[in-house]
Amino acid sequence: HLEDGRWGAIEIKLGGDELIEHGAQSLKNLRDKITSISEERATSFLMVLTAVGGAYRREDGVYVAPINLLKP
């Protein structure tokens, strides 16, 4: 959470389409719950962090990325 109210959420899953889908749904539920009970701004991003694979943005706006892409 940054001072200007921006925030993002990341869920870690080892991989596999089913686990990625579960992680994305969990993040969307969290976003909806937080924005419905508080005056927080909407999320800047939602991301499922995986062990392997490529990075992409799903149709629902959730990013999927392997952990090795987070290196400096």
C-alpha positions, 0 to 999 in steps of 0.5 A: 500500500503506497501513500497515495492509496495505490495497492496491488495483490500477489498470490503465489502458486507453483503452477498448473492451469487449475492452480493459476485459475484458483489464485486469480479467483482468490485475488479477485474475491479479495479485491472485491471484498476490500473495495466493498468494505473500505474506501481504498482505491481499486487495485493497481494490479493483481498477479499470480506468481508461479514457479515456471512458464511465461508471463501474460495478462489474462482476459480478466486483467490478472497478470501471471508471471514466473518468479524469475522475472522479478529479478533486478 
